[in-house]
Amino acid sequence: MSNDGKKVKVHYTGTLDDGTKFDSSVDRGEPIEFTCAAGQMIPGFDAAVKDMEQGETKTVHIPAAEAYGERREEMVQKVPVSQIPNGDQLPVGQTVYMRGPAGQSFPVFVEAIEDGIVTFDMNHELAGKDLNFEITLVEVAG
């Protein structure tokens, strides 16, 4: 029976291929709730949960293309510090939030500030990485 379109609650632990844990609802003590196959989760995660039964646990390997996509070099931008308010105070090596044209905020990683130029990486931090999840379907709300 498919969970497509149903509200589900799952616990998960996400790791990279080298074993590094990047996220875990178990550690937070709170399962995540989402509508299966509604585009709220990465495609590979939705696909994994689609045919699970309540109480079932499974481990899945999700290639980058089914996760946050491949890393794209055109998502790395160089901007003169002078064009950014307080640009010289940006924290190198950290993520900051910028505003898009429609006023929405989005995360960008401050890669470097050199010779008056800021290098921003707008790729998702997990772009280009294969992900592994241990998923337990806690509840199907229907």
C-alpha positions in Angstrom: 0.0 0.0 0.0 1.4 3.4 -1.0 1.9 6.3 1.4 1.6 8.8 -1.5 -0.3 11.9 -0.4 -0.5 10.7 3.2 0.8 12.6 6.2 3.6 10.6 7.8 5.9 10.9 10.8 9.3 9.4 10.6 12.5 9.3 12.6 15.7 9.3 10.6 19.4 9.5 10.9 21.3 10.8 7.9 25.0 10.0 7.3 27.5 10.6 4.5 29.3 7.7 2.9 32.3 8.3 5.3 29.9 7.7 8.3 29.7 11.4 9.3 26.2 12.1 10.7 24.7 15.3 9.3 21.2 15.2 10.7 19.0 13.1 13.0 15.5 13.5 14.2 16.3 10.8 16.8 18.9 13.2 18.4 16.3 15.9 18.5 13.7 13.6 20.0 11.0 14.6 17.6 10.0 12.8 14.4 9.5 14.9 11.3 6.0 15.1 9.8 5.5 15.6 6.0 3.1 14.7 3.2 4.6 11.8 1.3 5.4 12.5 -2.4 4.3 16.2 -2.1 7.8 17.5 -2.8 8.4 18.5 0.8 11.4 16.1 1.1 14.3 15.3 -1.3 13.1 12.9 -4.0 15.0 9.8 -2.7 13.7 10.2 0.8 10.1 10.4 -0.5 10.7 7.3 -2.6 12.0 5.4 0.4 9.0 6.2 2.6 6.4 5.6 -0.1 6.1 1.9 0.4 7.0 1.6 4.1 4.6 0.2 6.7 4.1 1.8 10.1 6.8 0.5 12.5 9.1 -0.5 9.7 12.8 0.6 9.7 14.9 0.6 6.5 18.3 1.9 5.5 18.6 3.6 2.1 21.5 5.0 0.0 20.4 8.1 -2.0 22.7 9.3 -4.8 23.3 13.1 -5.0 21.0 13.5 -8.0 18.1 12.2 -5.9 19.1 14.2 -2.8 20.3 17.9 -3.1 21.5 17.6 -6.7 25.0 17.8 -8.1 27.3 20.6 -7.1 27.2 23.4 -9.7 30.0 25.8 -10.2 27.7 28.5 -11.6 26.3 28.6 -8.0 29.6 30.1 -6.8 29.5 33.9 -7.2 32.1 36.6 -6.7 30.8 40.0 -5.6 32.8 43.2 -4.8 32.7 43.9 -1.0 31.7 47.4 -1.9 28.4 46.2 -3.3 27.4 44.5 0.0 26.3 46.4 3.1 28.9 45.7 5.8 30.5 43.3 3.3 33.9 43.5 5.1 32.3 42.0 8.2 31.0 38.9 6.6 32.0 35.7 8.5 34.3 33.7 6.3 33.6 29.9 6.6 30.0 30.5 7.8 26.6 30.5 6.2 24.7 33.8 6.1 21.2 34.6 4.8 20.7 36.9 1.9 17.5 38.3 0.4 16.4 37.4 -3.1 14.7 39.8 -5.6 11.2 38.8 -4.3 12.3 39.4 -0.6 12.7 35.6 0.2 15.8 34.8 2.3 18.2 32.0 1.3 21.4 30.6 2.7 24.8 31.3 1.2 28.2 30.1 2.4 30.9 32.8 2.7 33.8 30.9 1.1 36.4 33.7 1.1 37.1 37.5 1.1 40.2 38.4 -0.9 41.3 41.6 -2.6 37.9 43.3 -2.0 36.0 40.3 -3.5 33.6 38.1 -1.6 33.2 34.5 -2.9 29.7 33.1 -2.1 28.8 29.5 -2.6 25.0 29.1 -3.0 25.1 25.3 -3.5 23.2 23.4 -0.8 25.9 22.2 1.7 25.0 18.6 0.8 25.0 19.2 -3.0 27.1 16.6 -4.8 27.0 14.2 -1.9 25.4 10.8 -1.7 23.4 10.4 1.5 22.5 7.5 3.7 19.4 7.4 5.9 18.1 5.0 8.4 14.3 5.7 8.4 11.6 4.4 10.8 8.0 5.1 9.8 6.5 6.1 13.2 3.0 7.0 12.1 0.7 7.2 9.0 -1.9 9.8 9.6 -3.9 9.0 6.4 
